[in-house]
Amino acid sequence: MKPHSLLANYLQGVESALAALRGVYVENYLEELLSPTRATLRIRIHFPSGGLLEINEAVVVECGRLQHLDYRYHCQGPEAQLVSRYDSTPHFPDLPGFPHHKHLPFITLPARRPPLEELIAEAASSFTD
C-alpha cells in the first residue's frame, strides 16, 4: 500500500530528524500504515546521558491536510524521572487549548503539539551535558 504524499513526506521528515541525531540509540521505530491516509508512529530513543524520548502518535490526511488524531511525547531522565510529556489526553478540561497540554515535573501547562523536529531538538538539548 502506498501512502498519500502528505503522509509519506511527514514520515520522511521524521526519519531525517532522527538520522540527524548523533550518539543516540533508536530502540524502536515502528511506522504502521493503516491505510494510504492513516498511520501510527511509535519511536523510542535513548540518549547517551541516559535520557529517553518516547513518541506515540496517530496521524491522518483529511481535507488535504495532515491531522494528528492523538499523540503522546514522553521525555524522561536517566533515573526515569519525568522531564516533560506532551499529550492530547482529555484529562485537563479547564486548561486553555484543551485537550493539548504539557506535563512538567510539578505542573501541567497549556501547550500546543510541537512539531516532531522541535520535540526531538528539545529532548536532545535536555540531555546535553
Disulfide bonds with the S-S distance in Angstrom:
none
